[in-house]
Amino acid sequence: MKRRDFLAGTATGVALGAGALALSACGEDKKEEKKAAPAVLKKKRELKMVTTWPKNFPGLGTGAARAAQRITDMSDGELTVKLFSAGELVPALECFDAVSNGTADLYHGAEYYWQGKHKAFNFFTAVPFGLTAGEMDAWVHHGGGQALWDELAAGFNVKGFACGNTGVQMGGWFNKEINSVEDLKGLKIRMPGLGGEVLRKLGAAAITLPGGEIFPSLQSGAIDATEWVGPWNDLAFGFYKVTKFYYYPGFHEPGSTLSCGVNLDVWKSLTPSQQAIVENATMAENNYMMAEFNARNSDSLDVLVKEHGVQLRKFSDEIMQKIGEASGEVMREVAASDEISGRIFKSFAEFRKKAMGWSDLSEKSYWEARGLSYKYE
């Protein structure tokens, strides 16, 4: 190597080294500046959630509390949701109005409670002989259901989300055996939604009551029968103490979707990331609650039957056929009531037809095959 080349190379190396040291020093200075810079304070916001459920009631009340906590935790406290159970801020069945008019920011309930506002809300909880839990999720997320729900609820300044599901419900508690359709005539039964409309066509007197009022009404004789949810929740309410006849299946609620409604002005004021948090928190609770009901119902049914002497009864095929015919009449009446109801019914009915075809081929045939297989014992 020539002497001048060596010196030139050495000079270049020194220059590069000095540059690297300078950059390093600059980086350290930036780090120090970053450490010294004051933290940006997040703008925190408290939201009020009202519910139709008694405080801490298993599955429903606790599900509402979980949904509120999920939003709070996922936003790192940027959105703090304060929960008010039924009656604490507004009466149970006034939750929708409270959120619609801005008295509260969110509600957790069941959309069929709002059928007095519009009959089409029933489709977003459950309708007679409608969709199961999995099928409801499929319709809402992939069959156009959410867009229709948004359109309907926007007229009341609300944005709705699926936020829980109880699965197939039981047919209800009765103070006498139901052996024919004639036995339904004159029967005073708590049954909300379109299921209640169906029973009215068959001569029953169906009424809507919030959960906390059912037991005393059944105990006093103000009602002769009631449906609620299923074994887990029904055991918690103690219906077995005043009646022993427990019927299935629940034609009226094959997959009852619970909901979180957000005041539409509040929803629009949230940032995109906050909206994503609400959407994903409600979806997480929707899945979690369904799993919880599936886990709890079987054990609770054993307790009702074996420890409390509850008598299980299945509605006869003849009764179910008559209920089915009345259900068809009710559904057609709702569909004909106005333009948006007609569109929602059409979407729901078309999806139901496809879902039934696939469910019969997949799940129903598997259940039948599983019944023939060996036992896990």
Helices and strands as residue ranges (DSSP letters): H 3-36, E 45-51, H 61-74, E 79-84, G 92-94, H 95-100, E 106-109, G 111-114, G 119-124, H 133-142, H 145-154, E 158-165, E 172-174, G 181-184, E 188-190, H 193-201, E 205-207, G 211-213, H 214-220, E 225-226, H 231-237, G 239-241, E 245-248, E 257-263, H 264-269, H 272-302, I 303-307, E 311-314, H 317-335, H 339-359, I 360-364, H 365-372
